[in-house]
Amino acid sequence: MPQQKRANSSKFGLHISWAKTNLAAGPDAQNLVVNGHTVDGVSEFIYLASKQSSHANSSVECVRRIALAAGIINDLDDVWRQRNLILVYTRSSAFILPEL
């Protein structure tokens, strides 16, 4: 199977970066050799901004997302504390504009 993928992808100039490749191997992650390249086995990794884990629950992902959101809110505190912001109300929504 890896041979076939390599052959098909090489037609389009795509190549596997073995240095960046990991294998989700479960809780007892071990290294594997694929086509003569050593692939690291991991129990968790981030894919498309979501933490993939071999554990059955998603509590780790929930805590991670809450921490990311808290960091963003803390970064926005400086914006909300500015004194030159004006709150503009319309029929359907409110906008905050900087005072010029």
VODO-255388 format. One record per residue: residue in three letters; x, y, z of N, C-alpha, C in turn; residue number from 1. Coordinates in Angstrom, 1 decimal. Layout:
N
<pt><code>ala</code><n_x>X</n_x><n_y>Y</n_y><n_z>Z</n_z><ca_x>X</ca_x><ca_y>Y</ca_y><ca_z>Z</ca_z><c_x>X</c_x><c_y>Y</c_y><c_z>Z</c_z><pos>NUM</pos></pt>
...
***
This chain:
100
<pt><code>met</code><n_x>0.8</n_x><n_y>-1.2</n_y><n_z>0.0</n_z><ca_x>0.0</ca_x><ca_y>0.0</ca_y><ca_z>0.0</ca_z><c_x>0.9</c_x><c_y>1.3</c_y><c_z>0.0</c_z><pos>1</pos></pt>
<pt><code>pro</code><n_x>1.9</n_x><n_y>1.4</n_y><n_z>0.9</n_z><ca_x>2.7</ca_x><ca_y>2.6</ca_y><ca_z>0.8</ca_z><c_x>3.4</c_x><c_y>2.8</c_y><c_z>-0.5</c_z><pos>2</pos></pt>
<pt><code>gln</code><n_x>3.8</n_x><n_y>1.6</n_y><n_z>-1.2</n_z><ca_x>4.4</ca_x><ca_y>1.7</ca_y><ca_z>-2.5</ca_z><c_x>3.5</c_x><c_y>2.3</c_y><c_z>-3.5</c_z><pos>3</pos></pt>
<pt><code>gln</code><n_x>2.2</n_x><n_y>1.9</n_y><n_z>-3.5</n_z><ca_x>1.3</ca_x><ca_y>2.4</ca_y><ca_z>-4.5</ca_z><c_x>1.0</c_x><c_y>3.9</c_y><c_z>-4.2</c_z><pos>4</pos></pt>
<pt><code>lys</code><n_x>0.9</n_x><n_y>4.3</n_y><n_z>-3.0</n_z><ca_x>0.7</ca_x><ca_y>5.7</ca_y><ca_z>-2.7</ca_z><c_x>1.9</c_x><c_y>6.5</c_y><c_z>-3.2</c_z><pos>5</pos></pt>
<pt><code>arg</code><n_x>3.1</n_x><n_y>6.0</n_y><n_z>-2.9</n_z><ca_x>4.3</ca_x><ca_y>6.7</ca_y><ca_z>-3.3</ca_z><c_x>4.3</c_x><c_y>6.9</c_y><c_z>-4.8</c_z><pos>6</pos></pt>
<pt><code>ala</code><n_x>4.0</n_x><n_y>5.8</n_y><n_z>-5.6</n_z><ca_x>4.0</ca_x><ca_y>5.8</ca_y><ca_z>-7.0</ca_z><c_x>3.0</c_x><c_y>6.8</c_y><c_z>-7.6</c_z><pos>7</pos></pt>
<pt><code>asn</code><n_x>1.8</n_x><n_y>6.8</n_y><n_z>-7.0</n_z><ca_x>0.7</ca_x><ca_y>7.7</ca_y><ca_z>-7.5</ca_z><c_x>1.0</c_x><c_y>9.1</c_y><c_z>-7.2</c_z><pos>8</pos></pt>
<pt><code>ser</code><n_x>1.5</n_x><n_y>9.4</n_y><n_z>-6.0</n_z><ca_x>1.8</ca_x><ca_y>10.8</ca_y><ca_z>-5.6</ca_z><c_x>3.0</c_x><c_y>11.4</c_y><c_z>-6.3</c_z><pos>9</pos></pt>
<pt><code>ser</code><n_x>4.0</n_x><n_y>10.5</n_y><n_z>-6.7</n_z><ca_x>5.2</ca_x><ca_y>11.0</ca_y><ca_z>-7.3</ca_z><c_x>4.9</c_x><c_y>11.5</c_y><c_z>-8.8</c_z><pos>10</pos></pt>
<pt><code>lys</code><n_x>3.8</n_x><n_y>11.0</n_y><n_z>-9.3</n_z><ca_x>3.3</ca_x><ca_y>11.5</ca_y><ca_z>-10.7</ca_z><c_x>3.0</c_x><c_y>13.0</c_y><c_z>-10.6</c_z><pos>11</pos></pt>
<pt><code>phe</code><n_x>2.6</n_x><n_y>13.5</n_y><n_z>-9.5</n_z><ca_x>2.2</ca_x><ca_y>14.9</ca_y><ca_z>-9.3</ca_z><c_x>3.3</c_x><c_y>15.7</c_y><c_z>-8.6</c_z><pos>12</pos></pt>
<pt><code>gly</code><n_x>4.4</n_x><n_y>15.1</n_y><n_z>-8.3</n_z><ca_x>5.5</ca_x><ca_y>15.8</ca_y><ca_z>-7.7</ca_z><c_x>5.3</c_x><c_y>15.9</c_y><c_z>-6.2</c_z><pos>13</pos></pt>
<pt><code>leu</code><n_x>4.5</n_x><n_y>15.0</n_y><n_z>-5.6</n_z><ca_x>4.3</ca_x><ca_y>15.0</ca_y><ca_z>-4.1</ca_z><c_x>5.2</c_x><c_y>13.9</c_y><c_z>-3.5</c_z><pos>14</pos></pt>
<pt><code>his</code><n_x>5.8</n_x><n_y>14.1</n_y><n_z>-2.4</n_z><ca_x>6.6</ca_x><ca_y>13.2</ca_y><ca_z>-1.8</ca_z><c_x>6.3</c_x><c_y>13.2</c_y><c_z>-0.3</c_z><pos>15</pos></pt>
<pt><code>ile</code><n_x>6.5</n_x><n_y>12.0</n_y><n_z>0.4</n_z><ca_x>6.3</ca_x><ca_y>11.9</ca_y><ca_z>1.8</ca_z><c_x>7.5</c_x><c_y>12.5</c_y><c_z>2.5</c_z><pos>16</pos></pt>
<pt><code>ser</code><n_x>7.2</n_x><n_y>13.4</n_y><n_z>3.5</n_z><ca_x>8.3</ca_x><ca_y>13.9</ca_y><ca_z>4.4</ca_z><c_x>8.4</c_x><c_y>12.9</c_y><c_z>5.6</c_z><pos>17</pos></pt>
<pt><code>trp</code><n_x>9.4</n_x><n_y>12.1</n_y><n_z>5.5</n_z><ca_x>9.5</ca_x><ca_y>11.0</ca_y><ca_z>6.6</ca_z><c_x>9.9</c_x><c_y>11.7</c_y><c_z>7.9</c_z><pos>18</pos></pt>
<pt><code>ala</code><n_x>10.5</n_x><n_y>12.8</n_y><n_z>7.9</n_z><ca_x>10.9</ca_x><ca_y>13.5</ca_y><ca_z>9.1</ca_z><c_x>9.7</c_x><c_y>14.0</c_y><c_z>9.9</c_z><pos>19</pos></pt>
<pt><code>lys</code><n_x>8.6</n_x><n_y>14.3</n_y><n_z>9.2</n_z><ca_x>7.4</ca_x><ca_y>14.8</ca_y><ca_z>9.8</ca_z><c_x>6.3</c_x><c_y>13.8</c_y><c_z>10.0</c_z><pos>20</pos></pt>
<pt><code>thr</code><n_x>6.5</n_x><n_y>12.6</n_y><n_z>9.5</n_z><ca_x>5.5</ca_x><ca_y>11.6</ca_y><ca_z>9.5</ca_z><c_x>5.5</c_x><c_y>10.8</c_y><c_z>10.9</c_z><pos>21</pos></pt>
<pt><code>asn</code><n_x>4.3</n_x><n_y>10.7</n_y><n_z>11.5</n_z><ca_x>4.1</ca_x><ca_y>10.0</ca_y><ca_z>12.7</ca_z><c_x>3.0</c_x><c_y>8.9</c_y><c_z>12.5</c_z><pos>22</pos></pt>
<pt><code>leu</code><n_x>3.0</n_x><n_y>7.9</n_y><n_z>13.3</n_z><ca_x>2.0</ca_x><ca_y>6.9</ca_y><ca_z>13.2</ca_z><c_x>1.3</c_x><c_y>6.8</c_y><c_z>14.5</c_z><pos>23</pos></pt>
<pt><code>ala</code><n_x>-0.1</n_x><n_y>6.9</n_y><n_z>14.5</n_z><ca_x>-0.9</ca_x><ca_y>6.8</ca_y><ca_z>15.7</ca_z><c_x>-0.9</c_x><c_y>5.3</c_y><c_z>16.1</c_z><pos>24</pos></pt>
<pt><code>ala</code><n_x>-0.1</n_x><n_y>5.0</n_y><n_z>17.1</n_z><ca_x>0.1</ca_x><ca_y>3.6</ca_y><ca_z>17.4</ca_z><c_x>-0.6</c_x><c_y>3.2</c_y><c_z>18.7</c_z><pos>25</pos></pt>
<pt><code>gly</code><n_x>-1.4</n_x><n_y>4.0</n_y><n_z>19.3</n_z><ca_x>-2.0</ca_x><ca_y>3.7</ca_y><ca_z>20.6</ca_z><c_x>-1.2</c_x><c_y>4.0</c_y><c_z>21.8</c_z><pos>26</pos></pt>
<pt><code>pro</code><n_x>-1.7</n_x><n_y>3.6</n_y><n_z>23.0</n_z><ca_x>-1.0</ca_x><ca_y>3.9</ca_y><ca_z>24.2</ca_z><c_x>0.5</c_x><c_y>3.4</c_y><c_z>24.3</c_z><pos>27</pos></pt>
<pt><code>asp</code><n_x>0.7</n_x><n_y>2.3</n_y><n_z>23.7</n_z><ca_x>2.1</ca_x><ca_y>1.7</ca_y><ca_z>23.7</ca_z><c_x>2.8</c_x><c_y>2.0</c_y><c_z>22.4</c_z><pos>28</pos></pt>
<pt><code>ala</code><n_x>3.0</n_x><n_y>3.3</n_y><n_z>22.1</n_z><ca_x>3.6</ca_x><ca_y>3.8</ca_y><ca_z>20.9</ca_z><c_x>5.0</c_x><c_y>3.2</c_y><c_z>20.7</c_z><pos>29</pos></pt>
<pt><code>gln</code><n_x>5.2</n_x><n_y>2.7</n_y><n_z>19.5</n_z><ca_x>6.5</ca_x><ca_y>2.2</ca_y><ca_z>19.1</ca_z><c_x>6.9</c_x><c_y>2.7</c_y><c_z>17.8</c_z><pos>30</pos></pt>
<pt><code>asn</code><n_x>8.2</n_x><n_y>2.7</n_y><n_z>17.5</n_z><ca_x>8.7</ca_x><ca_y>3.1</ca_y><ca_z>16.2</ca_z><c_x>8.5</c_x><c_y>1.9</c_y><c_z>15.2</c_z><pos>31</pos></pt>
<pt><code>leu</code><n_x>8.2</n_x><n_y>2.3</n_y><n_z>14.0</n_z><ca_x>8.1</ca_x><ca_y>1.3</ca_y><ca_z>12.9</ca_z><c_x>9.0</c_x><c_y>1.6</c_y><c_z>11.7</c_z><pos>32</pos></pt>
<pt><code>val</code><n_x>9.3</n_x><n_y>0.7</n_y><n_z>10.9</n_z><ca_x>10.1</ca_x><ca_y>0.9</ca_y><ca_z>9.7</ca_z><c_x>9.2</c_x><c_y>0.7</c_y><c_z>8.5</c_z><pos>33</pos></pt>
<pt><code>val</code><n_x>9.0</n_x><n_y>1.7</n_y><n_z>7.7</n_z><ca_x>8.2</ca_x><ca_y>1.7</ca_y><ca_z>6.5</ca_z><c_x>9.1</c_x><c_y>2.1</c_y><c_z>5.3</c_z><pos>34</pos></pt>
<pt><code>asn</code><n_x>9.2</n_x><n_y>1.2</n_y><n_z>4.4</n_z><ca_x>10.0</ca_x><ca_y>1.4</ca_y><ca_z>3.2</ca_z><c_x>11.5</c_x><c_y>1.8</c_y><c_z>3.6</c_z><pos>35</pos></pt>
<pt><code>gly</code><n_x>12.0</n_x><n_y>1.3</n_y><n_z>4.6</n_z><ca_x>13.3</ca_x><ca_y>1.6</ca_y><ca_z>5.0</ca_z><c_x>13.5</c_x><c_y>2.9</c_y><c_z>5.8</c_z><pos>36</pos></pt>
<pt><code>his</code><n_x>12.3</n_x><n_y>3.6</n_y><n_z>6.1</n_z><ca_x>12.4</ca_x><ca_y>4.8</ca_y><ca_z>6.9</ca_z><c_x>11.7</c_x><c_y>4.5</c_y><c_z>8.3</c_z><pos>37</pos></pt>
<pt><code>thr</code><n_x>12.3</n_x><n_y>5.1</n_y><n_z>9.3</n_z><ca_x>11.8</ca_x><ca_y>4.9</ca_y><ca_z>10.7</ca_z><c_x>10.7</c_x><c_y>5.9</c_y><c_z>10.9</c_z><pos>38</pos></pt>
<pt><code>val</code><n_x>9.5</n_x><n_y>5.4</n_y><n_z>11.3</n_z><ca_x>8.4</ca_x><ca_y>6.3</ca_y><ca_z>11.5</ca_z><c_x>8.1</c_x><c_y>6.2</c_y><c_z>13.0</c_z><pos>39</pos></pt>
<pt><code>asp</code><n_x>8.0</n_x><n_y>7.4</n_y><n_z>13.7</n_z><ca_x>7.7</ca_x><ca_y>7.5</ca_y><ca_z>15.1</ca_z><c_x>6.3</c_x><c_y>7.1</c_y><c_z>15.4</c_z><pos>40</pos></pt>
<pt><code>gly</code><n_x>6.1</n_x><n_y>6.3</n_y><n_z>16.4</n_z><ca_x>4.8</ca_x><ca_y>6.0</ca_y><ca_z>16.9</ca_z><c_x>4.4</c_x><c_y>6.9</c_y><c_z>18.0</c_z><pos>41</pos></pt>
<pt><code>val</code><n_x>3.2</n_x><n_y>7.5</n_y><n_z>17.9</n_z><ca_x>2.8</ca_x><ca_y>8.4</ca_y><ca_z>19.0</ca_z><c_x>1.4</c_x><c_y>8.0</c_y><c_z>19.5</c_z><pos>42</pos></pt>
<pt><code>ser</code><n_x>1.1</n_x><n_y>8.4</n_y><n_z>20.7</n_z><ca_x>-0.2</ca_x><ca_y>8.1</ca_y><ca_z>21.3</ca_z><c_x>-1.2</c_x><c_y>9.3</c_y><c_z>21.1</c_z><pos>43</pos></pt>
<pt><code>glu</code><n_x>-0.6</n_x><n_y>10.5</n_y><n_z>20.8</n_z><ca_x>-1.5</ca_x><ca_y>11.6</ca_y><ca_z>20.5</ca_z><c_x>-0.8</c_x><c_y>12.6</c_y><c_z>19.6</c_z><pos>44</pos></pt>
<pt><code>phe</code><n_x>-1.6</n_x><n_y>13.3</n_y><n_z>18.8</n_z><ca_x>-1.0</ca_x><ca_y>14.3</ca_y><ca_z>17.9</ca_z><c_x>-2.1</c_x><c_y>15.3</c_y><c_z>17.5</c_z><pos>45</pos></pt>
<pt><code>ile</code><n_x>-1.7</n_x><n_y>16.5</n_y><n_z>17.0</n_z><ca_x>-2.7</ca_x><ca_y>17.5</ca_y><ca_z>16.6</ca_z><c_x>-2.8</c_x><c_y>17.4</c_y><c_z>15.1</c_z><pos>46</pos></pt>
<pt><code>tyr</code><n_x>-4.1</n_x><n_y>17.3</n_y><n_z>14.7</n_z><ca_x>-4.5</ca_x><ca_y>17.3</ca_y><ca_z>13.2</ca_z><c_x>-5.6</c_x><c_y>18.2</c_y><c_z>13.0</c_z><pos>47</pos></pt>
<pt><code>leu</code><n_x>-5.5</n_x><n_y>19.1</n_y><n_z>12.1</n_z><ca_x>-6.5</ca_x><ca_y>20.1</ca_y><ca_z>11.8</ca_z><c_x>-7.0</c_x><c_y>20.8</c_y><c_z>13.0</c_z><pos>48</pos></pt>
<pt><code>ala</code><n_x>-6.1</n_x><n_y>21.3</n_y><n_z>13.9</n_z><ca_x>-6.4</ca_x><ca_y>22.0</ca_y><ca_z>15.1</ca_z><c_x>-7.1</c_x><c_y>21.2</c_y><c_z>16.1</c_z><pos>49</pos></pt>
<pt><code>ser</code><n_x>-7.2</n_x><n_y>19.9</n_y><n_z>16.0</n_z><ca_x>-7.8</ca_x><ca_y>19.1</ca_y><ca_z>17.0</ca_z><c_x>-6.8</c_x><c_y>18.0</c_y><c_z>17.5</c_z><pos>50</pos></pt>
<pt><code>lys</code><n_x>-6.8</n_x><n_y>17.8</n_y><n_z>18.8</n_z><ca_x>-5.9</ca_x><ca_y>16.8</ca_y><ca_z>19.4</ca_z><c_x>-6.5</c_x><c_y>15.4</c_y><c_z>19.2</c_z><pos>51</pos></pt>
<pt><code>gln</code><n_x>-5.8</n_x><n_y>14.6</n_y><n_z>18.5</n_z><ca_x>-6.2</ca_x><ca_y>13.2</ca_y><ca_z>18.3</ca_z><c_x>-5.5</c_x><c_y>12.4</c_y><c_z>19.3</c_z><pos>52</pos></pt>
<pt><code>ser</code><n_x>-6.2</n_x><n_y>11.5</n_y><n_z>20.0</n_z><ca_x>-5.6</ca_x><ca_y>10.7</ca_y><ca_z>21.1</ca_z><c_x>-6.1</c_x><c_y>9.3</c_y><c_z>21.0</c_z><pos>53</pos></pt>
<pt><code>ser</code><n_x>-5.2</n_x><n_y>8.4</n_y><n_z>21.5</n_z><ca_x>-5.6</ca_x><ca_y>7.0</ca_y><ca_z>21.6</ca_z><c_x>-6.5</c_x><c_y>6.7</c_y><c_z>22.8</c_z><pos>54</pos></pt>
<pt><code>his</code><n_x>-6.7</n_x><n_y>7.7</n_y><n_z>23.6</n_z><ca_x>-7.6</ca_x><ca_y>7.5</ca_y><ca_z>24.8</ca_z><c_x>-9.0</c_x><c_y>7.5</c_y><c_z>24.4</c_z><pos>55</pos></pt>
<pt><code>ala</code><n_x>-9.9</n_x><n_y>6.9</n_y><n_z>25.1</n_z><ca_x>-11.3</ca_x><ca_y>6.8</ca_y><ca_z>24.8</ca_z><c_x>-12.1</c_x><c_y>8.1</c_y><c_z>25.0</c_z><pos>56</pos></pt>
<pt><code>asn</code><n_x>-11.6</n_x><n_y>9.0</n_y><n_z>25.9</n_z><ca_x>-12.4</ca_x><ca_y>10.2</ca_y><ca_z>26.2</ca_z><c_x>-11.8</c_x><c_y>11.4</c_y><c_z>25.5</c_z><pos>57</pos></pt>
<pt><code>ser</code><n_x>-12.5</n_x><n_y>12.5</n_y><n_z>25.5</n_z><ca_x>-12.1</ca_x><ca_y>13.7</ca_y><ca_z>24.9</ca_z><c_x>-11.8</c_x><c_y>14.8</c_y><c_z>25.9</c_z><pos>58</pos></pt>
<pt><code>ser</code><n_x>-11.6</n_x><n_y>14.5</n_y><n_z>27.1</n_z><ca_x>-11.3</ca_x><ca_y>15.5</ca_y><ca_z>28.1</ca_z><c_x>-10.1</c_x><c_y>16.3</c_y><c_z>27.9</c_z><pos>59</pos></pt>
<pt><code>val</code><n_x>-9.0</n_x><n_y>15.7</n_y><n_z>27.4</n_z><ca_x>-7.8</ca_x><ca_y>16.4</ca_y><ca_z>27.0</ca_z><c_x>-8.0</c_x><c_y>17.4</c_y><c_z>26.0</c_z><pos>60</pos></pt>
<pt><code>glu</code><n_x>-8.8</n_x><n_y>17.1</n_y><n_z>25.0</n_z><ca_x>-9.1</ca_x><ca_y>18.1</ca_y><ca_z>23.9</ca_z><c_x>-10.0</c_x><c_y>19.2</c_y><c_z>24.5</c_z><pos>61</pos></pt>
<pt><code>cys</code><n_x>-10.9</n_x><n_y>18.9</n_y><n_z>25.3</n_z><ca_x>-11.8</ca_x><ca_y>20.0</ca_y><ca_z>25.9</ca_z><c_x>-10.9</c_x><c_y>21.0</c_y><c_z>26.7</c_z><pos>62</pos></pt>
<pt><code>val</code><n_x>-10.0</n_x><n_y>20.5</n_y><n_z>27.6</n_z><ca_x>-9.1</ca_x><ca_y>21.3</ca_y><ca_z>28.4</ca_z><c_x>-8.2</c_x><c_y>22.1</c_y><c_z>27.5</c_z><pos>63</pos></pt>
<pt><code>arg</code><n_x>-7.7</n_x><n_y>21.5</n_y><n_z>26.4</n_z><ca_x>-6.8</ca_x><ca_y>22.2</ca_y><ca_z>25.5</ca_z><c_x>-7.6</c_x><c_y>23.4</c_y><c_z>24.8</c_z><pos>64</pos></pt>
<pt><code>arg</code><n_x>-8.8</n_x><n_y>23.2</n_y><n_z>24.4</n_z><ca_x>-9.6</ca_x><ca_y>24.2</ca_y><ca_z>23.7</ca_z><c_x>-9.9</c_x><c_y>25.3</c_y><c_z>24.7</c_z><pos>65</pos></pt>
<pt><code>ile</code><n_x>-10.3</n_x><n_y>25.0</n_y><n_z>25.9</n_z><ca_x>-10.6</ca_x><ca_y>26.0</ca_y><ca_z>26.9</ca_z><c_x>-9.4</c_x><c_y>26.9</c_y><c_z>27.2</c_z><pos>66</pos></pt>
<pt><code>ala</code><n_x>-8.2</n_x><n_y>26.2</n_y><n_z>27.3</n_z><ca_x>-6.9</ca_x><ca_y>27.0</ca_y><ca_z>27.5</ca_z><c_x>-6.6</c_x><c_y>27.9</c_y><c_z>26.3</c_z><pos>67</pos></pt>
<pt><code>leu</code><n_x>-6.9</n_x><n_y>27.5</n_y><n_z>25.1</n_z><ca_x>-6.6</ca_x><ca_y>28.3</ca_y><ca_z>23.9</ca_z><c_x>-7.6</c_x><c_y>29.5</c_y><c_z>23.9</c_z><pos>68</pos></pt>
<pt><code>ala</code><n_x>-8.9</n_x><n_y>29.3</n_y><n_z>24.2</n_z><ca_x>-9.8</ca_x><ca_y>30.3</ca_y><ca_z>24.3</ca_z><c_x>-9.5</c_x><c_y>31.3</c_y><c_z>25.4</c_z><pos>69</pos></pt>
<pt><code>ala</code><n_x>-9.1</n_x><n_y>30.9</n_y><n_z>26.6</n_z><ca_x>-8.7</ca_x><ca_y>31.7</ca_y><ca_z>27.7</ca_z><c_x>-7.5</c_x><c_y>32.6</c_y><c_z>27.3</c_z><pos>70</pos></pt>
<pt><code>gly</code><n_x>-6.6</n_x><n_y>32.1</n_y><n_z>26.6</n_z><ca_x>-5.5</ca_x><ca_y>32.9</ca_y><ca_z>26.1</ca_z><c_x>-5.9</c_x><c_y>34.0</c_y><c_z>25.2</c_z><pos>71</pos></pt>
<pt><code>ile</code><n_x>-6.8</n_x><n_y>33.7</n_y><n_z>24.3</n_z><ca_x>-7.3</ca_x><ca_y>34.7</ca_y><ca_z>23.3</ca_z><c_x>-8.1</c_x><c_y>35.8</c_y><c_z>24.0</c_z><pos>72</pos></pt>
<pt><code>ile</code><n_x>-8.9</n_x><n_y>35.4</n_y><n_z>25.0</n_z><ca_x>-9.6</ca_x><ca_y>36.4</ca_y><ca_z>25.8</ca_z><c_x>-8.7</c_x><c_y>37.3</c_y><c_z>26.5</c_z><pos>73</pos></pt>
<pt><code>asn</code><n_x>-7.7</n_x><n_y>36.7</n_y><n_z>27.1</n_z><ca_x>-6.7</ca_x><ca_y>37.5</ca_y><ca_z>27.8</ca_z><c_x>-6.0</c_x><c_y>38.5</c_y><c_z>26.9</c_z><pos>74</pos></pt>
<pt><code>asp</code><n_x>-5.7</n_x><n_y>38.1</n_y><n_z>25.7</n_z><ca_x>-5.1</ca_x><ca_y>39.0</ca_y><ca_z>24.7</ca_z><c_x>-6.0</c_x><c_y>40.1</c_y><c_z>24.3</c_z><pos>75</pos></pt>
<pt><code>leu</code><n_x>-7.3</n_x><n_y>39.8</n_y><n_z>24.3</n_z><ca_x>-8.3</ca_x><ca_y>40.9</ca_y><ca_z>23.9</ca_z><c_x>-8.6</c_x><c_y>41.9</c_y><c_z>25.0</c_z><pos>76</pos></pt>
<pt><code>asp</code><n_x>-8.1</n_x><n_y>41.6</n_y><n_z>26.2</n_z><ca_x>-8.4</ca_x><ca_y>42.5</ca_y><ca_z>27.4</ca_z><c_x>-7.9</c_x><c_y>43.9</c_y><c_z>27.1</c_z><pos>77</pos></pt>
<pt><code>asp</code><n_x>-6.7</n_x><n_y>44.0</n_y><n_z>26.4</n_z><ca_x>-6.1</ca_x><ca_y>45.3</ca_y><ca_z>26.1</ca_z><c_x>-7.0</c_x><c_y>46.1</c_y><c_z>25.1</c_z><pos>78</pos></pt>
<pt><code>val</code><n_x>-7.7</n_x><n_y>45.4</n_y><n_z>24.2</n_z><ca_x>-8.5</ca_x><ca_y>46.0</ca_y><ca_z>23.3</ca_z><c_x>-9.8</c_x><c_y>46.6</c_y><c_z>24.0</c_z><pos>79</pos></pt>
<pt><code>trp</code><n_x>-10.4</n_x><n_y>45.8</n_y><n_z>24.8</n_z><ca_x>-11.6</ca_x><ca_y>46.2</ca_y><ca_z>25.5</ca_z><c_x>-11.4</c_x><c_y>47.3</c_y><c_z>26.5</c_z><pos>80</pos></pt>
<pt><code>arg</code><n_x>-10.2</n_x><n_y>47.5</n_y><n_z>27.0</n_z><ca_x>-9.9</ca_x><ca_y>48.5</ca_y><ca_z>28.0</ca_z><c_x>-9.5</c_x><c_y>49.8</c_y><c_z>27.4</c_z><pos>81</pos></pt>
<pt><code>gln</code><n_x>-9.4</n_x><n_y>49.9</n_y><n_z>26.1</n_z><ca_x>-9.1</ca_x><ca_y>51.2</ca_y><ca_z>25.4</ca_z><c_x>-10.2</c_x><c_y>52.2</c_y><c_z>25.6</c_z><pos>82</pos></pt>
<pt><code>arg</code><n_x>-9.9</n_x><n_y>53.4</n_y><n_z>25.9</n_z><ca_x>-10.9</ca_x><ca_y>54.4</ca_y><ca_z>26.2</ca_z><c_x>-11.4</c_x><c_y>55.1</c_y><c_z>24.9</c_z><pos>83</pos></pt>
<pt><code>asn</code><n_x>-10.8</n_x><n_y>54.9</n_y><n_z>23.8</n_z><ca_x>-11.2</ca_x><ca_y>55.6</ca_y><ca_z>22.6</ca_z><c_x>-12.1</c_x><c_y>54.7</c_y><c_z>21.7</c_z><pos>84</pos></pt>
<pt><code>leu</code><n_x>-12.8</n_x><n_y>53.7</n_y><n_z>22.3</n_z><ca_x>-13.7</ca_x><ca_y>52.9</ca_y><ca_z>21.5</ca_z><c_x>-15.1</c_x><c_y>53.4</c_y><c_z>21.7</c_z><pos>85</pos></pt>
<pt><code>ile</code><n_x>-15.9</n_x><n_y>53.4</n_y><n_z>20.6</n_z><ca_x>-17.3</ca_x><ca_y>53.9</ca_y><ca_z>20.6</ca_z><c_x>-18.2</c_x><c_y>52.7</c_y><c_z>20.3</c_z><pos>86</pos></pt>
<pt><code>leu</code><n_x>-19.2</n_x><n_y>52.5</n_y><n_z>21.0</n_z><ca_x>-20.2</ca_x><ca_y>51.4</ca_y><ca_z>20.8</ca_z><c_x>-21.3</c_x><c_y>52.0</c_y><c_z>19.9</c_z><pos>87</pos></pt>
<pt><code>val</code><n_x>-21.6</n_x><n_y>51.4</n_y><n_z>18.8</n_z><ca_x>-22.6</ca_x><ca_y>51.9</ca_y><ca_z>17.8</ca_z><c_x>-23.6</c_x><c_y>50.8</c_y><c_z>17.7</c_z><pos>88</pos></pt>
<pt><code>tyr</code><n_x>-24.9</n_x><n_y>51.2</n_y><n_z>18.0</n_z><ca_x>-26.0</ca_x><ca_y>50.2</ca_y><ca_z>17.9</ca_z><c_x>-26.7</c_x><c_y>50.4</c_y><c_z>16.6</c_z><pos>89</pos></pt>
<pt><code>thr</code><n_x>-27.1</n_x><n_y>49.3</n_y><n_z>16.0</n_z><ca_x>-28.0</ca_x><ca_y>49.3</ca_y><ca_z>14.8</ca_z><c_x>-29.2</c_x><c_y>48.4</c_y><c_z>15.2</c_z><pos>90</pos></pt>
<pt><code>arg</code><n_x>-30.1</n_x><n_y>48.2</n_y><n_z>14.2</n_z><ca_x>-31.3</ca_x><ca_y>47.4</ca_y><ca_z>14.5</ca_z><c_x>-30.9</c_x><c_y>46.0</c_y><c_z>14.9</c_z><pos>91</pos></pt>
<pt><code>ser</code><n_x>-30.0</n_x><n_y>45.4</n_y><n_z>14.2</n_z><ca_x>-29.7</ca_x><ca_y>44.0</ca_y><ca_z>14.3</ca_z><c_x>-28.4</c_x><c_y>43.6</c_y><c_z>15.1</c_z><pos>92</pos></pt>
<pt><code>ser</code><n_x>-27.5</n_x><n_y>44.6</n_y><n_z>15.2</n_z><ca_x>-26.3</ca_x><ca_y>44.2</ca_y><ca_z>15.9</ca_z><c_x>-25.6</c_x><c_y>45.5</c_y><c_z>16.4</c_z><pos>93</pos></pt>
<pt><code>ala</code><n_x>-24.6</n_x><n_y>45.3</n_y><n_z>17.2</n_z><ca_x>-23.8</ca_x><ca_y>46.4</ca_y><ca_z>17.7</ca_z><c_x>-22.4</c_x><c_y>46.3</c_y><c_z>17.2</c_z><pos>94</pos></pt>
<pt><code>phe</code><n_x>-21.8</n_x><n_y>47.4</n_y><n_z>16.9</n_z><ca_x>-20.4</ca_x><ca_y>47.5</ca_y><ca_z>16.4</ca_z><c_x>-19.6</c_x><c_y>48.3</c_y><c_z>17.4</c_z><pos>95</pos></pt>
<pt><code>ile</code><n_x>-18.3</n_x><n_y>47.9</n_y><n_z>17.5</n_z><ca_x>-17.4</ca_x><ca_y>48.8</ca_y><ca_z>18.3</ca_z><c_x>-16.4</c_x><c_y>49.3</c_y><c_z>17.3</c_z><pos>96</pos></pt>
<pt><code>leu</code><n_x>-16.4</n_x><n_y>50.7</n_y><n_z>17.3</n_z><ca_x>-15.5</ca_x><ca_y>51.4</ca_y><ca_z>16.3</ca_z><c_x>-14.5</c_x><c_y>52.2</c_y><c_z>17.1</c_z><pos>97</pos></pt>
<pt><code>pro</code><n_x>-13.3</n_x><n_y>52.3</n_y><n_z>16.6</n_z><ca_x>-12.3</ca_x><ca_y>53.1</ca_y><ca_z>17.3</ca_z><c_x>-12.6</c_x><c_y>54.6</c_y><c_z>17.0</c_z><pos>98</pos></pt>
<pt><code>glu</code><n_x>-12.4</n_x><n_y>55.5</n_y><n_z>18.0</n_z><ca_x>-12.7</ca_x><ca_y>56.9</ca_y><ca_z>17.8</ca_z><c_x>-11.6</c_x><c_y>57.5</c_y><c_z>17.0</c_z><pos>99</pos></pt>
<pt><code>leu</code><n_x>-11.9</n_x><n_y>58.2</n_y><n_z>16.0</n_z><ca_x>-10.9</ca_x><ca_y>58.9</ca_y><ca_z>15.1</ca_z><c_x>-10.7</c_x><c_y>60.3</c_y><c_z>15.5</c_z><pos>100</pos></pt>
***
